Amino acid sequence: MPNKIAPQIFEATVRNIKDLGNDTKHFELFYDPGKTMDFIPGQFVSVYYPEPAGKVVRRAYSIASSPNVKDHVDLCLKLIPTGTMTPWFWTFKGDERIKVQGPLGKFFLPDSIDFDIVFVATGTGIAPFRSMVETLLPDGFKGKIWVLFGARYDNAIPYHEGWLDLEKKYPNFTYIPTISRPRPEWKGETGYVQTKIEKFFSDSTGKQVYICGLNDMIQAVLEACLKVGFPKEKVIFERYD
Ligand SMILES: Cc1cc2nc3c(=O)[nH]c(=O)nc-3n(C[C@H](O)[C@H](O)[C@H](O)COP(=O)(O)OP(=O)(O)OC[C@H]3O[C@@H](n4cnc5c(N)ncnc54)[C@H](O)[C@@H]3O)c2cc1C
């Protein structure tokens, strides 16, 4: 994979908006006919807010789909009711035109991967890992991959069915959702992601950890990883705040 792709500024059309629950939505940004954008899984796009002339307001959103998809990128957004960009996205019905710059960012895997990968995310921090996993597995990655994913509610886990399907299809892939406010019928893991590191990853041999989301969670997971013996350089993260 190339490690530097020049970013471009372009307009895209928003389509296929889906409610993922818990104030989170899936959006697809379609390129104009004949256009595409190369990117490396883990990179993000910067979306321009339509401010009056003279003031540029932009926000970063991780690409949640694989670069093998050529006509659009997926985004996964959490509504910040007091915010600027996300309330605007929440007015969308489909077919809106938005201005975007991308690809941007350096949160990606090395060209050659000689380790097993532990992805840890909460909320929309799952977006870059969906792009990575949906690229690595179909491309024939033979190492082990885990997705340890923290969500608040068991009936609002972004892309839950997709993760379960991947787990059925690829024996080297394990999906571990953990729920902080489960309903009584939830039979899976409960509690915060950081409390699962020791349970599932006490043997750090041959593994690297990638974490994405809000900084408090990242710091807690990093601490838990160091405690079980991961060297600091084997724990890589991207902060949203
Ligand atoms: C590299 C990168 C990738 C990102 N990818 C995504 C993504 O895939 N999906 C996504 O939803 N967001 C993502 N973000 C966050 C995103 O860029 C915005 O910060 C977020 O959407 C809020 O924008 P806003 O204009 O609605 O609110 P703002 O006007 O920016 O914020 C309003 C207030 O809410 C606080 N705030 C901002 N974000 C959060 C949050 N997540 N939780 C709680 N409080 C918050 C701010 O500190 C501020 O006080 C990413 C950020 C970075 C740096």
The ligand as an SDF file (V2000), in Angstrom:
LIG
                    3D

 53 58  0  0  0  0  0  0  0  0999 V2000
   -8.8760   11.9920   13.4350 C   0  0  0  0  0  0  0  0  0  0  0  0
  -10.2910   12.1580   13.9310 C   0  0  0  0  0  0  0  0  0  0  0  0
  -11.2790   11.3070   13.4450 C   0  0  0  0  0  0  0  0  0  0  0  0
  -12.5960   11.4610   13.8960 C   0  0  0  0  0  0  0  0  0  0  0  0
  -13.5290   10.5690   13.4470 N   0  0  0  0  0  0  0  0  0  0  0  0
  -14.8000   10.6600   13.9110 C   0  0  0  0  0  0  0  0  0  0  0  0
  -15.7860    9.7090   13.4890 C   0  0  0  0  0  0  0  0  0  0  0  0
  -15.5200    8.7950   12.6810 O   0  0  0  0  0  0  0  0  0  0  0  0
  -17.0490    9.8450   13.9800 N   0  0  0  0  0  0  0  0  0  0  0  0
  -17.3850   10.8570   14.8570 C   0  0  0  0  0  0  0  0  0  0  0  0
  -18.5680   10.9350   15.2440 O   0  0  0  0  0  0  0  0  0  0  0  0
  -16.4560   11.7570   15.2810 N   0  0  0  0  0  0  0  0  0  0  0  0
  -15.1990   11.6880   14.8260 C   0  0  0  0  0  0  0  0  0  0  0  0
  -14.2730   12.6160   15.2250 N   0  0  0  0  0  0  0  0  0  0  0  0
  -14.7390   13.7750   16.0350 C   0  0  0  0  0  0  0  0  0  0  0  0
  -15.2560   14.8520   15.0820 C   0  0  0  0  0  0  0  0  0  0  0  0
  -14.1770   15.4020   14.3220 O   0  0  0  0  0  0  0  0  0  0  0  0
  -15.9380   16.0320   15.8040 C   0  0  0  0  0  0  0  0  0  0  0  0
  -15.1170   16.4800   16.8410 O   0  0  0  0  0  0  0  0  0  0  0  0
  -17.3070   15.6460   16.3800 C   0  0  0  0  0  0  0  0  0  0  0  0
  -18.1590   15.1130   15.3700 O   0  0  0  0  0  0  0  0  0  0  0  0
  -18.0060   16.8690   16.9940 C   0  0  0  0  0  0  0  0  0  0  0  0
  -18.1860   17.8410   15.9880 O   0  0  0  0  0  0  0  0  0  0  0  0
  -19.3220   18.9440   16.1380 P   0  0  0  0  0  0  0  0  0  0  0  0
  -18.9810   20.0650   15.1910 O   0  0  0  0  0  0  0  0  0  0  0  0
  -20.6940   18.3420   16.0370 O   0  0  0  0  0  0  0  0  0  0  0  0
  -19.1880   19.4400   17.6500 O   0  0  0  0  0  0  0  0  0  0  0  0
  -18.1920   20.6200   18.1520 P   0  0  0  0  0  0  0  0  0  0  0  0
  -18.8100   21.9370   17.8390 O   0  0  0  0  0  0  0  0  0  0  0  0
  -16.8190   20.3730   17.6280 O   0  0  0  0  0  0  0  0  0  0  0  0
  -18.1470   20.2930   19.7010 O   0  0  0  0  0  0  0  0  0  0  0  0
  -19.0940   20.7690   20.6500 C   0  0  0  0  0  0  0  0  0  0  0  0
  -18.6420   20.3230   22.0380 C   0  0  0  0  0  0  0  0  0  0  0  0
  -18.7370   18.8770   22.1700 O   0  0  0  0  0  0  0  0  0  0  0  0
  -17.4720   18.3280   22.6040 C   0  0  0  0  0  0  0  0  0  0  0  0
  -17.2700   17.0840   21.8540 N   0  0  0  0  0  0  0  0  0  0  0  0
  -16.7770   16.9540   20.5980 C   0  0  0  0  0  0  0  0  0  0  0  0
  -16.7810   15.6500   20.2130 N   0  0  0  0  0  0  0  0  0  0  0  0
  -17.2830   14.9600   21.2590 C   0  0  0  0  0  0  0  0  0  0  0  0
  -17.5400   13.5700   21.4650 C   0  0  0  0  0  0  0  0  0  0  0  0
  -17.2730   12.6390   20.5200 N   0  0  0  0  0  0  0  0  0  0  0  0
  -18.0850   13.1840   22.6420 N   0  0  0  0  0  0  0  0  0  0  0  0
  -18.3640   14.1120   23.6130 C   0  0  0  0  0  0  0  0  0  0  0  0
  -18.1310   15.4380   23.4570 N   0  0  0  0  0  0  0  0  0  0  0  0
  -17.5920   15.8570   22.3140 C   0  0  0  0  0  0  0  0  0  0  0  0
  -16.4270   19.3680   22.2290 C   0  0  0  0  0  0  0  0  0  0  0  0
  -15.3210   19.2950   23.1380 O   0  0  0  0  0  0  0  0  0  0  0  0
  -17.1850   20.6630   22.3450 C   0  0  0  0  0  0  0  0  0  0  0  0
  -17.1520   21.1470   23.6520 O   0  0  0  0  0  0  0  0  0  0  0  0
  -12.9440   12.4810   14.8210 C   0  0  0  0  0  0  0  0  0  0  0  0
  -11.9440   13.3460   15.2830 C   0  0  0  0  0  0  0  0  0  0  0  0
  -10.6430   13.1850   14.8520 C   0  0  0  0  0  0  0  0  0  0  0  0
   -9.5810   14.1120   15.3670 C   0  0  0  0  0  0  0  0  0  0  0  0
  1  2  1  0
  2  3  1  0
  2 52  2  0
  3  4  2  0
  4  5  1  0
  4 50  1  0
  5  6  2  0
  6  7  1  0
  6 13  1  0
  7  8  2  0
  7  9  1  0
  9 10  1  0
 10 11  2  0
 10 12  1  0
 12 13  2  0
 13 14  1  0
 14 15  1  0
 14 50  1  0
 15 16  1  0
 16 17  1  0
 16 18  1  0
 18 19  1  0
 18 20  1  0
 20 21  1  0
 20 22  1  0
 22 23  1  0
 23 24  1  0
 24 25  2  0
 24 26  1  0
 24 27  1  0
 27 28  1  0
 28 29  2  0
 28 30  1  0
 28 31  1  0
 31 32  1  0
 32 33  1  0
 33 34  1  0
 33 48  1  0
 34 35  1  0
 35 36  1  0
 35 46  1  0
 36 37  1  0
 36 45  1  0
 37 38  2  0
 38 39  1  0
 39 40  1  0
 39 45  2  0
 40 41  1  0
 40 42  2  0
 42 43  1  0
 43 44  2  0
 44 45  1  0
 46 47  1  0
 46 48  1  0
 48 49  1  0
 50 51  2  0
 51 52  1  0
 52 53  1  0
M  END
$$$$
